[in-house]
Amino acid sequence: ILSGKYFNQKYIDTFNDECDKMNGSFGISISHTGAAGTSYRQLFIQGKNPAAILSEGEQKVIAIADFVAEMSLSEANRGIIFDDPVTSLDHERKETIAKHLTEVALEKQVVVFTHDIFFLLSLKYHAEAASINLHSCSLYKNEDLVGVTKPSLPWIASNVKERCGYLKNELQRITKL
């Protein structure tokens, strides 16, 4: 049966491992059903929907663990993308998730869109500590143009050396004009 191939003890173990790595072991149990080529899984805590028990932040951790577990078992998947994965989380949990996502990046390409400067700098710190190349790109609005890219951290996340380098380059560019 196909559902047995894609949903099995390996998934459950991987999911629980992901939860542990993000301090998200809340006693989740997983129920799986499948029919007519469709597979469904539901998560429970003490027989109840996690939304009835867990905070929004705790639910976010479980969702990230579920997603990373599923993607880590995929043979075809080479990368994962997150869009603001740490909203509603405290700084300690953001730090934990940043560290874990850099560990995931050792095996797969990880792309993160975020507005959260603390989380961005945590990713940068853990990537540097793990000798992972972090490529950052900032999106901003410039006059009438939106979605303008700059291949660096946003100004507010840049250190003094990066800011001075940017200002020197801009001065040279403006002087030529």
TORRODO-746467 format. One record per atom (N, C-alpha, C): atom name; residue number from 0; z, y, x. Coordinates in pm, whole numbers. Layout:
N
+------+-----+--------+--------+--------+
| atom | seq |      Z |      Y |      X |
+------+-----+--------+--------+--------+
|   CA | NUM |      Z |      Y |      X |
...
+------+-----+--------+--------+--------+
***
This chain:
177
+------+-----+--------+--------+--------+
| atom | seq |      Z |      Y |      X |
+------+-----+--------+--------+--------+
|    N |   0 |      0 |   -118 |     86 |
|   CA |   0 |      0 |      0 |      0 |
|    C |   0 |      0 |    124 |     90 |
|    N |   1 |    -82 |    224 |     56 |
|   CA |   1 |    -95 |    343 |    140 |
|    C |   1 |     33 |    424 |    149 |
|    N |   2 |    106 |    434 |     41 |
|   CA |   2 |    229 |    515 |     45 |
|    C |   2 |    327 |    457 |    145 |
|    N |   3 |    325 |    325 |    162 |
|   CA |   3 |    411 |    262 |    261 |
|    C |   3 |    372 |    300 |    402 |
|    N |   4 |    241 |    321 |    423 |
|   CA |   4 |    193 |    360 |    556 |
|    C |   4 |    238 |    501 |    591 |
|    N |   5 |    229 |    593 |    495 |
|   CA |   5 |    258 |    733 |    523 |
|    C |   5 |    402 |    774 |    491 |
|    N |   6 |    469 |    696 |    413 |
|   CA |   6 |    608 |    728 |    383 |
|    C |   6 |    689 |    603 |    407 |
|    N |   7 |    768 |    606 |    509 |
|   CA |   7 |    845 |    489 |    544 |
|    C |   7 |    972 |    530 |    616 |
|    N |   8 |   1037 |    432 |    673 |
|   CA |   8 |   1162 |    460 |    743 |
|    C |   8 |   1140 |    554 |    861 |
|    N |   9 |   1022 |    547 |    923 |
|   CA |   9 |    992 |    637 |   1035 |
|    C |   9 |    996 |    783 |    989 |
|    N |  10 |    939 |    811 |    872 |
|   CA |  10 |    946 |    948 |    819 |
|    C |  10 |   1091 |    988 |    795 |
|    N |  11 |   1168 |    901 |    730 |
|   CA |  11 |   1308 |    933 |    700 |
|    C |  11 |   1385 |    959 |    828 |
|    N |  12 |   1366 |    875 |    929 |
|   CA |  12 |   1434 |    894 |   1057 |
|    C |  12 |   1392 |   1024 |   1124 |
|    N |  13 |   1261 |   1053 |   1119 |
|   CA |  13 |   1210 |   1176 |   1179 |
|    C |  13 |   1265 |   1298 |   1105 |
|    N |  14 |   1266 |   1293 |    973 |
|   CA |  14 |   1322 |   1403 |    893 |
|    C |  14 |   1469 |   1426 |    928 |
|    N |  15 |   1548 |   1318 |    933 |
|   CA |  15 |   1691 |   1332 |    966 |
|    C |  15 |   1710 |   1386 |   1106 |
|    N |  16 |   1625 |   1346 |   1200 |
|   CA |  16 |   1631 |   1397 |   1337 |
|    C |  16 |   1600 |   1546 |   1339 |
|    N |  17 |   1497 |   1588 |   1263 |
|   CA |  17 |   1464 |   1730 |   1255 |
|    C |  17 |   1580 |   1811 |   1196 |
|    N |  18 |   1642 |   1757 |   1093 |
|   CA |  18 |   1759 |   1824 |   1033 |
|    C |  18 |   1870 |   1839 |   1135 |
|    N |  19 |   1897 |   1733 |   1211 |
|   CA |  19 |   2001 |   1739 |   1314 |
|    C |  19 |   1972 |   1846 |   1417 |
|    N |  20 |   1847 |   1855 |   1461 |
|   CA |  20 |   1808 |   1950 |   1565 |
|    C |  20 |   1823 |   2095 |   1520 |
|    N |  21 |   1821 |   2118 |   1388 |
|   CA |  21 |   1833 |   2255 |   1336 |
|    C |  21 |   1966 |   2277 |   1265 |
|    N |  22 |   2064 |   2194 |   1297 |
|   CA |  22 |   2196 |   2203 |   1232 |
|    C |  22 |   2182 |   2205 |   1080 |
|    N |  23 |   2097 |   2117 |   1030 |
|   CA |  23 |   2069 |   2113 |    886 |
|    C |  23 |   2098 |   1977 |    825 |
|    N |  24 |   2197 |   1909 |    877 |
|   CA |  24 |   2234 |   1778 |    820 |
|    C |  24 |   2329 |   1801 |    704 |
|    N |  25 |   2272 |   1806 |    584 |
|   CA |  25 |   2350 |   1836 |    464 |
|    C |  25 |   2368 |   1714 |    374 |
|    N |  26 |   2337 |   1594 |    426 |
|   CA |  26 |   2352 |   1473 |    346 |
|    C |  26 |   2238 |   1452 |    249 |
|    N |  27 |   2118 |   1487 |    291 |
|   CA |  27 |   2000 |   1474 |    207 |
|    C |  27 |   1961 |   1326 |    195 |
|    N |  28 |   1933 |   1282 |     74 |
|   CA |  28 |   1872 |   1151 |     54 |
|    C |  28 |   1733 |   1174 |     -4 |
|    N |  29 |   1644 |   1080 |     25 |
|   CA |  29 |   1503 |   1097 |    -11 |
|    C |  29 |   1463 |    986 |   -106 |
|    N |  30 |   1399 |   1026 |   -216 |
|   CA |  30 |   1346 |    931 |   -312 |
|    C |  30 |   1194 |    938 |   -305 |
|    N |  31 |   1130 |    823 |   -301 |
|   CA |  31 |    986 |    818 |   -289 |
|    C |  31 |    926 |    735 |   -401 |
|    N |  32 |    823 |    787 |   -462 |
|   CA |  32 |    747 |    712 |   -563 |
|    C |  32 |    599 |    733 |   -534 |
|    N |  33 |    520 |    639 |   -578 |
|   CA |  33 |    377 |    652 |   -558 |
|    C |  33 |    302 |    574 |   -665 |
|    N |  34 |    192 |    632 |   -711 |
|   CA |  34 |    108 |    565 |   -810 |
|    C |  34 |    -32 |    620 |   -803 |
|    N |  35 |   -129 |    535 |   -822 |
|   CA |  35 |   -271 |    574 |   -829 |
|    C |  35 |   -313 |    659 |   -710 |
|    N |  36 |   -268 |    621 |   -590 |
|   CA |  36 |   -308 |    692 |   -469 |
|    C |  36 |   -236 |    822 |   -444 |
|    N |  37 |   -137 |    855 |   -526 |
|   CA |  37 |    -60 |    978 |   -509 |
|    C |  37 |     82 |    942 |   -469 |
|    N |  38 |    134 |   1016 |   -374 |
|   CA |  38 |    269 |    990 |   -323 |
|    C |  38 |    357 |   1112 |   -352 |
|    N |  39 |    477 |   1086 |   -402 |
|   CA |  39 |    572 |   1193 |   -431 |
|    C |  39 |    703 |   1162 |   -360 |
|    N |  40 |    766 |   1265 |   -309 |
|   CA |  40 |    900 |   1246 |   -255 |
|    C |  40 |    988 |   1358 |   -308 |
|    N |  41 |   1112 |   1323 |   -333 |
|   CA |  41 |   1210 |   1421 |   -379 |
|    C |  41 |   1332 |   1411 |   -291 |
|    N |  42 |   1391 |   1525 |   -265 |
|   CA |  42 |   1511 |   1529 |   -185 |
|    C |  42 |   1631 |   1551 |   -277 |
|    N |  43 |   1741 |   1484 |   -246 |
|   CA |  43 |   1861 |   1495 |   -327 |
|    C |  43 |   1984 |   1507 |   -238 |
|    N |  44 |   2085 |   1573 |   -291 |
|   CA |  44 |   2218 |   1573 |   -232 |
|    C |  44 |   2312 |   1525 |   -341 |
|    N |  45 |   2376 |   1413 |   -316 |
|   CA |  45 |   2468 |   1354 |   -415 |
|    C |  45 |   2401 |   1345 |   -552 |
|    N |  46 |   2274 |   1306 |   -554 |
|   CA |  46 |   2201 |   1286 |   -679 |
|    C |  46 |   2153 |   1413 |   -746 |
|    N |  47 |   2175 |   1528 |   -683 |
|   CA |  47 |   2135 |   1656 |   -743 |
|    C |  47 |   2024 |   1721 |   -660 |
|    N |  48 |   1951 |   1810 |   -724 |
|   CA |  48 |   1849 |   1888 |   -657 |
|    C |  48 |   1917 |   1977 |   -552 |
|    N |  49 |   1867 |   1979 |   -427 |
|   CA |  49 |   1929 |   2063 |   -324 |
|    C |  49 |   1939 |   2210 |   -362 |
|    N |  50 |   1847 |   2260 |   -445 |
|   CA |  50 |   1851 |   2401 |   -486 |
|    C |  50 |   1977 |   2433 |   -565 |
|    N |  51 |   2036 |   2332 |   -628 |
|   CA |  51 |   2158 |   2354 |   -705 |
|    C |  51 |   2282 |   2359 |   -617 |
|    N |  52 |   2269 |   2316 |   -491 |
|   CA |  52 |   2386 |   2305 |   -404 |
|    C |  52 |   2374 |   2393 |   -280 |
|    N |  53 |   2256 |   2395 |   -220 |
|   CA |  53 |   2238 |   2465 |    -93 |
|    C |  53 |   2201 |   2612 |   -112 |
|    N |  54 |   2239 |   2693 |    -13 |
|   CA |  54 |   2199 |   2833 |    -13 |
|    C |  54 |   2049 |   2841 |     14 |
|    N |  55 |   1992 |   2958 |     -6 |
|   CA |  55 |   1850 |   2978 |     20 |
|    C |  55 |   1818 |   2949 |    167 |
|    N |  56 |   1904 |   2992 |    257 |
|   CA |  56 |   1884 |   2967 |    399 |
|    C |  56 |   1890 |   2819 |    433 |
|    N |  57 |   1984 |   2747 |    375 |
|   CA |  57 |   1995 |   2603 |    398 |
|    C |  57 |   1873 |   2530 |    343 |
|    N |  58 |   1824 |   2574 |    229 |
|   CA |  58 |   1702 |   2516 |    173 |
|    C |  58 |   1583 |   2540 |    267 |
|    N |  59 |   1579 |   2657 |    328 |
|   CA |  59 |   1472 |   2690 |    422 |
|    C |  59 |   1475 |   2594 |    541 |
|    N |  60 |   1594 |   2565 |    592 |
|   CA |  60 |   1608 |   2472 |    705 |
|    C |  60 |   1556 |   2334 |    667 |
|    N |  61 |   1591 |   2287 |    547 |
|   CA |  61 |   1545 |   2157 |    499 |
|    C |  61 |   1392 |   2157 |    486 |
|    N |  62 |   1337 |   2265 |    436 |
|   CA |  62 |   1190 |   2274 |    420 |
|    C |  62 |   1121 |   2271 |    556 |
|    N |  63 |   1175 |   2341 |    654 |
|   CA |  63 |   1117 |   2340 |    788 |
|    C |  63 |   1126 |   2199 |    847 |
|    N |  64 |   1242 |   2135 |    832 |
|   CA |  64 |   1260 |   1998 |    883 |
|    C |  64 |   1161 |   1903 |    819 |
|    N |  65 |   1141 |   1916 |    689 |
|   CA |  65 |   1047 |   1831 |    616 |
|    C |  65 |    905 |   1852 |    669 |
|    N |  66 |    866 |   1978 |    683 |
|   CA |  66 |    732 |   2011 |    730 |
|    C |  66 |    708 |   1961 |    873 |
|    N |  67 |    802 |   1987 |    963 |
|   CA |  67 |    786 |   1945 |   1102 |
|    C |  67 |    785 |   1793 |   1112 |
|    N |  68 |    869 |   1726 |   1033 |
|   CA |  68 |    871 |   1579 |   1033 |
|    C |  68 |    736 |   1524 |    988 |
|    N |  69 |    683 |   1578 |    881 |
|   CA |  69 |    554 |   1532 |    829 |
|    C |  69 |    443 |   1557 |    930 |
|    N |  70 |    442 |   1676 |    990 |
|   CA |  70 |    337 |   1709 |   1086 |
|    C |  70 |    350 |   1629 |   1215 |
|    N |  71 |    471 |   1595 |   1254 |
|   CA |  71 |    487 |   1519 |   1379 |
|    C |  71 |    436 |   1376 |   1364 |
|    N |  72 |    431 |   1325 |   1241 |
|   CA |  72 |    382 |   1190 |   1217 |
|    C |  72 |    231 |   1186 |   1196 |
|    N |  73 |    170 |   1301 |   1179 |
|   CA |  73 |     26 |   1307 |   1156 |
|    C |  73 |    -49 |   1281 |   1287 |
|    N |  74 |   -140 |   1186 |   1283 |
|   CA |  74 |   -219 |   1155 |   1401 |
|    C |  74 |   -329 |   1257 |   1424 |
|    N |  75 |   -376 |   1320 |   1319 |
|   CA |  75 |   -488 |   1413 |   1330 |
|    C |  75 |   -443 |   1556 |   1357 |
|    N |  76 |   -321 |   1588 |   1324 |
|   CA |  76 |   -271 |   1724 |   1334 |
|    C |  76 |   -239 |   1761 |   1478 |
|    N |  77 |   -296 |   1871 |   1525 |
|   CA |  77 |   -272 |   1917 |   1662 |
|    C |  77 |   -189 |   2044 |   1669 |
|    N |  78 |   -163 |   2106 |   1555 |
|   CA |  78 |    -88 |   2229 |   1556 |
|    C |  78 |    -25 |   2256 |   1422 |
|    N |  79 |     73 |   2346 |   1422 |
|   CA |  79 |    139 |   2384 |   1298 |
|    C |  79 |    152 |   2536 |   1293 |
|    N |  80 |    148 |   2588 |   1172 |
|   CA |  80 |    154 |   2733 |   1151 |
|    C |  80 |    269 |   2764 |   1057 |
|    N |  81 |    347 |   2867 |   1095 |
|   CA |  81 |    459 |   2913 |   1013 |
|    C |  81 |    438 |   3060 |    979 |
|    N |  82 |    471 |   3097 |    857 |
|   CA |  82 |    467 |   3237 |    814 |
|    C |  82 |    608 |   3278 |    777 |
|    N |  83 |    668 |   3360 |    861 |
|   CA |  83 |    807 |   3406 |    844 |
|    C |  83 |    901 |   3292 |    807 |
|    N |  84 |    917 |   3194 |    895 |
|   CA |  84 |    999 |   3077 |    862 |
|    C |  84 |   1149 |   3101 |    854 |
|    N |  85 |   1197 |   3215 |    902 |
|   CA |  85 |   1342 |   3233 |    911 |
|    C |  85 |   1399 |   3340 |    818 |
|    N |  86 |   1323 |   3378 |    715 |
|   CA |  86 |   1379 |   3473 |    619 |
|    C |  86 |   1501 |   3409 |    555 |
|    N |  87 |   1600 |   3487 |    523 |
|   CA |  87 |   1725 |   3443 |    460 |
|    C |  87 |   1815 |   3362 |    553 |
|    N |  88 |   1790 |   3367 |    682 |
|   CA |  88 |   1875 |   3294 |    776 |
|    C |  88 |   1954 |   3390 |    863 |
|    N |  89 |   2075 |   3346 |    902 |
|   CA |  89 |   2156 |   3428 |    992 |
|    C |  89 |   2104 |   3414 |   1135 |
|    N |  90 |   2152 |   3501 |   1223 |
|   CA |  90 |   2098 |   3505 |   1359 |
|    C |  90 |   2123 |   3376 |   1437 |
|    N |  91 |   2234 |   3308 |   1412 |
|   CA |  91 |   2260 |   3182 |   1481 |
|    C |  91 |   2160 |   3075 |   1441 |
|    N |  92 |   2129 |   3067 |   1313 |
|   CA |  92 |   2032 |   2968 |   1265 |
|    C |  92 |   1892 |   3005 |   1316 |
|    N |  93 |   1859 |   3135 |   1319 |
|   CA |  93 |   1730 |   3178 |   1373 |
|    C |  93 |   1716 |   3135 |   1518 |
|    N |  94 |   1821 |   3152 |   1594 |
|   CA |  94 |   1821 |   3112 |   1735 |
|    C |  94 |   1798 |   2961 |   1749 |
|    N |  95 |   1866 |   2883 |   1666 |
|   CA |  95 |   1852 |   2737 |   1668 |
|    C |  95 |   1709 |   2696 |   1635 |
|    N |  96 |   1651 |   2758 |   1534 |
|   CA |  96 |   1514 |   2723 |   1494 |
|    C |  96 |   1414 |   2768 |   1600 |
|    N |  97 |   1435 |   2885 |   1660 |
|   CA |  97 |   1346 |   2931 |   1767 |
|    C |  97 |   1347 |   2831 |   1882 |
|    N |  98 |   1464 |   2786 |   1920 |
|   CA |  98 |   1475 |   2687 |   2029 |
|    C |  98 |   1403 |   2558 |   1991 |
|    N |  99 |   1424 |   2513 |   1869 |
|   CA |  99 |   1360 |   2389 |   1827 |
|    C |  99 |   1208 |   2402 |   1819 |
|    N | 100 |   1158 |   2513 |   1769 |
|   CA | 100 |   1012 |   2530 |   1761 |
|    C | 100 |    949 |   2535 |   1899 |
|    N | 101 |   1020 |   2586 |   1999 |
|   CA | 101 |    965 |   2581 |   2135 |
|    C | 101 |    963 |   2437 |   2186 |
|    N | 102 |   1058 |   2355 |   2143 |
|   CA | 102 |   1055 |   2213 |   2180 |
|    C | 102 |    936 |   2144 |   2112 |
|    N | 103 |    910 |   2179 |   1987 |
|   CA | 103 |    795 |   2124 |   1916 |
|    C | 103 |    666 |   2166 |   1987 |
|    N | 104 |    666 |   2288 |   2043 |
|   CA | 104 |    547 |   2341 |   2110 |
|    C | 104 |    513 |   2264 |   2238 |
|    N | 105 |    602 |   2180 |   2285 |
|   CA | 105 |    570 |   2095 |   2400 |
|    C | 105 |    473 |   1985 |   2360 |
|    N | 106 |    469 |   1953 |   2229 |
|   CA | 106 |    383 |   1845 |   2179 |
|    C | 106 |    264 |   1896 |   2097 |
|    N | 107 |    280 |   2009 |   2029 |
|   CA | 107 |    175 |   2062 |   1941 |
|    C | 107 |    168 |   2214 |   1958 |
|    N | 108 |     52 |   2269 |   1925 |
|   CA | 108 |     41 |   2414 |   1924 |
|    C | 108 |    119 |   2466 |   1805 |
|    N | 109 |    202 |   2566 |   1827 |
|   CA | 109 |    282 |   2627 |   1721 |
|    C | 109 |    240 |   2773 |   1708 |
|    N | 110 |    203 |   2813 |   1587 |
|   CA | 110 |    166 |   2951 |   1559 |
|    C | 110 |    269 |   3005 |   1460 |
|    N | 111 |    327 |   3120 |   1492 |
|   CA | 111 |    430 |   3179 |   1407 |
|    C | 111 |    391 |   3323 |   1375 |
|    N | 112 |    386 |   3354 |   1247 |
|   CA | 112 |    372 |   3492 |   1201 |
|    C | 112 |    512 |   3536 |   1160 |
|    N | 113 |    558 |   3649 |   1212 |
|   CA | 113 |    691 |   3695 |   1175 |
|    C | 113 |    702 |   3846 |   1186 |
|    N | 114 |    792 |   3900 |   1105 |
|   CA | 114 |    830 |   4040 |   1113 |
|    C | 114 |    966 |   4053 |   1182 |
|    N | 115 |   1029 |   3942 |   1207 |
|   CA | 115 |   1167 |   3938 |   1255 |
|    C | 115 |   1170 |   3949 |   1408 |
|    N | 116 |   1210 |   4066 |   1458 |
|   CA | 116 |   1209 |   4093 |   1601 |
|    C | 116 |   1309 |   4003 |   1674 |
|    N | 117 |   1428 |   3981 |   1616 |
|   CA | 117 |   1526 |   3893 |   1679 |
|    C | 117 |   1466 |   3753 |   1698 |
|    N | 118 |   1404 |   3701 |   1594 |
|   CA | 118 |   1344 |   3568 |   1600 |
|    C | 118 |   1231 |   3565 |   1703 |
|    N | 119 |   1147 |   3668 |   1704 |
|   CA | 119 |   1038 |   3678 |   1800 |
|    C | 119 |   1090 |   3676 |   1943 |
|    N | 120 |   1193 |   3754 |   1970 |
|   CA | 120 |   1249 |   3757 |   2105 |
|    C | 120 |   1319 |   3626 |   2140 |
|    N | 121 |   1376 |   3559 |   2041 |
|   CA | 121 |   1436 |   3426 |   2065 |
|    C | 121 |   1327 |   3326 |   2101 |
|    N | 122 |   1215 |   3330 |   2029 |
|   CA | 122 |   1102 |   3243 |   2064 |
|    C | 122 |   1055 |   3271 |   2207 |
|    N | 123 |   1044 |   3398 |   2241 |
|   CA | 123 |    998 |   3437 |   2375 |
|    C | 123 |   1095 |   3385 |   2480 |
|    N | 124 |   1223 |   3403 |   2458 |
|   CA | 124 |   1325 |   3358 |   2553 |
|    C | 124 |   1319 |   3207 |   2574 |
|    N | 125 |   1315 |   3131 |   2465 |
|   CA | 125 |   1314 |   2985 |   2476 |
|    C | 125 |   1182 |   2933 |   2532 |
|    N | 126 |   1072 |   3000 |   2502 |
|   CA | 126 |    943 |   2960 |   2558 |
|    C | 126 |    944 |   2980 |   2710 |
|    N | 127 |    996 |   3093 |   2755 |
|   CA | 127 |   1004 |   3118 |   2899 |
|    C | 127 |   1096 |   3016 |   2966 |
|    N | 128 |   1208 |   2984 |   2903 |
|   CA | 128 |   1303 |   2886 |   2959 |
|    C | 128 |   1241 |   2748 |   2970 |
|    N | 129 |   1149 |   2714 |   2880 |
|   CA | 129 |   1083 |   2583 |   2880 |
|    C | 129 |    948 |   2587 |   2952 |
|    N | 130 |    916 |   2700 |   3017 |
|   CA | 130 |    788 |   2718 |   3087 |
|    C | 130 |    668 |   2695 |   2995 |
|    N | 131 |    680 |   2746 |   2874 |
|   CA | 131 |    571 |   2739 |   2776 |
|    C | 131 |    503 |   2875 |   2771 |
|    N | 132 |    370 |   2874 |   2776 |
|   CA | 132 |    296 |   3000 |   2765 |
|    C | 132 |    308 |   3052 |   2623 |
|    N | 133 |    363 |   3169 |   2608 |
|   CA | 133 |    373 |   3235 |   2478 |
|    C | 133 |    268 |   3345 |   2475 |
|    N | 134 |    179 |   3336 |   2379 |
|   CA | 134 |     78 |   3439 |   2361 |
|    C | 134 |    114 |   3514 |   2234 |
|    N | 135 |    139 |   3642 |   2250 |
|   CA | 135 |    176 |   3721 |   2132 |
|    C | 135 |     65 |   3820 |   2100 |
|    N | 136 |     58 |   3851 |   1975 |
|   CA | 136 |    -43 |   3943 |   1926 |
|    C | 136 |     22 |   4024 |   1814 |
|    N | 137 |     11 |   4153 |   1820 |
|   CA | 137 |     68 |   4239 |   1717 |
|    C | 137 |    -42 |   4286 |   1624 |
|    N | 138 |    -11 |   4292 |   1498 |
|   CA | 138 |   -101 |   4347 |   1398 |
|    C | 138 |    -42 |   4478 |   1348 |
|    N | 139 |   -126 |   4578 |   1331 |
|   CA | 139 |    -76 |   4705 |   1282 |
|    C | 139 |   -187 |   4781 |   1212 |
|    N | 140 |   -149 |   4891 |   1151 |
|   CA | 140 |   -244 |   4979 |   1084 |
|    C | 140 |   -265 |   5100 |   1174 |
|    N | 141 |   -391 |   5138 |   1191 |
|   CA | 141 |   -425 |   5252 |   1274 |
|    C | 141 |   -517 |   5342 |   1194 |
|    N | 142 |   -467 |   5455 |   1152 |
|   CA | 142 |   -540 |   5548 |   1066 |
|    C | 142 |   -587 |   5475 |    940 |
|    N | 143 |   -718 |   5458 |    924 |
|   CA | 143 |   -769 |   5391 |    804 |
|    C | 143 |   -793 |   5241 |    823 |
|    N | 144 |   -769 |   5193 |    943 |
|   CA | 144 |   -795 |   5052 |    972 |
|    C | 144 |   -666 |   4970 |    959 |
|    N | 145 |   -676 |   4857 |    894 |
|   CA | 145 |   -563 |   4765 |    886 |
|    C | 145 |   -600 |   4637 |    960 |
|    N | 146 |   -499 |   4564 |   1004 |
|   CA | 146 |   -523 |   4439 |   1074 |
|    C | 146 |   -573 |   4458 |   1217 |
|    N | 147 |   -545 |   4574 |   1274 |
|   CA | 147 |   -582 |   4599 |   1413 |
|    C | 147 |   -490 |   4515 |   1501 |
|    N | 148 |   -548 |   4449 |   1600 |
|   CA | 148 |   -467 |   4363 |   1686 |
|    C | 148 |   -445 |   4425 |   1822 |
|    N | 149 |   -333 |   4390 |   1880 |
|   CA | 149 |   -299 |   4430 |   2016 |
|    C | 149 |   -243 |   4304 |   2083 |
|    N | 150 |   -298 |   4262 |   2195 |
|   CA | 150 |   -256 |   4136 |   2256 |
|    C | 150 |   -123 |   4147 |   2333 |
|    N | 151 |    -21 |   4190 |   2263 |
|   CA | 151 |    111 |   4203 |   2326 |
|    C | 151 |    217 |   4207 |   2217 |
|    N | 152 |    340 |   4213 |   2261 |
|   CA | 152 |    450 |   4227 |   2166 |
|    C | 152 |    445 |   4364 |   2100 |
|    N | 153 |    501 |   4378 |   1981 |
|   CA | 153 |    509 |   4512 |   1922 |
|    C | 153 |    597 |   4602 |   2009 |
|    N | 154 |    575 |   4730 |   1997 |
|   CA | 154 |    647 |   4829 |   2078 |
|    C | 154 |    797 |   4805 |   2074 |
|    N | 155 |    852 |   4785 |   1956 |
|   CA | 155 |    997 |   4771 |   1942 |
|    C | 155 |   1051 |   4646 |   2012 |
|    N | 156 |    966 |   4547 |   2035 |
|   CA | 156 |   1009 |   4424 |   2101 |
|    C | 156 |    977 |   4424 |   2250 |
|    N | 157 |    908 |   4526 |   2297 |
|   CA | 157 |    870 |   4533 |   2438 |
|    C | 157 |    986 |   4583 |   2523 |
|    N | 158 |    992 |   4535 |   2646 |
|   CA | 158 |   1095 |   4584 |   2737 |
|    C | 158 |   1046 |   4713 |   2803 |
|    N | 159 |   1129 |   4774 |   2886 |
|   CA | 159 |   1096 |   4903 |   2946 |
|    C | 159 |    972 |   4892 |   3034 |
|    N | 160 |    962 |   4786 |   3113 |
|   CA | 160 |    847 |   4769 |   3201 |
|    C | 160 |    717 |   4760 |   3120 |
|    N | 161 |    718 |   4685 |   3012 |
|   CA | 161 |    599 |   4672 |   2928 |
|    C | 161 |    563 |   4804 |   2862 |
|    N | 162 |    665 |   4878 |   2817 |
|   CA | 162 |    639 |   5008 |   2755 |
|    C | 162 |    580 |   5106 |   2855 |
|    N | 163 |    636 |   5110 |   2975 |
|   CA | 163 |    584 |   5201 |   3079 |
|    C | 163 |    441 |   5165 |   3115 |
|    N | 164 |    413 |   5036 |   3128 |
|   CA | 164 |    276 |   4992 |   3158 |
|    C | 164 |    179 |   5035 |   3050 |
|    N | 165 |    220 |   5020 |   2925 |
|   CA | 165 |    134 |   5061 |   2813 |
|    C | 165 |    108 |   5212 |   2818 |
|    N | 166 |    214 |   5290 |   2839 |
|   CA | 166 |    199 |   5436 |   2843 |
|    C | 166 |    110 |   5480 |   2960 |
|    N | 167 |    122 |   5415 |   3075 |
|   CA | 167 |     36 |   5449 |   3189 |
|    C | 167 |   -109 |   5419 |   3157 |
|    N | 168 |   -134 |   5305 |   3096 |
|   CA | 168 |   -272 |   5270 |   3058 |
|    C | 168 |   -329 |   5367 |   2956 |
|    N | 169 |   -247 |   5406 |   2860 |
|   CA | 169 |   -293 |   5502 |   2760 |
|    C | 169 |   -320 |   5638 |   2822 |
|    N | 170 |   -236 |   5680 |   2917 |
|   CA | 170 |   -257 |   5807 |   2986 |
|    C | 170 |   -391 |   5805 |   3061 |
|    N | 171 |   -420 |   5695 |   3128 |
|   CA | 171 |   -549 |   5684 |   3199 |
|    C | 171 |   -666 |   5688 |   3101 |
|    N | 172 |   -651 |   5618 |   2989 |
|   CA | 172 |   -758 |   5616 |   2889 |
|    C | 172 |   -781 |   5755 |   2831 |
|    N | 173 |   -673 |   5825 |   2800 |
|   CA | 173 |   -684 |   5959 |   2740 |
|    C | 173 |   -739 |   6060 |   2842 |
|    N | 174 |   -698 |   6045 |   2968 |
|   CA | 174 |   -746 |   6136 |   3072 |
|    C | 174 |   -898 |   6125 |   3088 |
|    N | 175 |   -951 |   6003 |   3075 |
|   CA | 175 |  -1097 |   5983 |   3085 |
|    C | 175 |  -1171 |   6050 |   2971 |
|    N | 176 |  -1108 |   6057 |   2854 |
|   CA | 176 |  -1171 |   6121 |   2739 |
|    C | 176 |  -1181 |   6271 |   2761 |
+------+-----+--------+--------+--------+
***
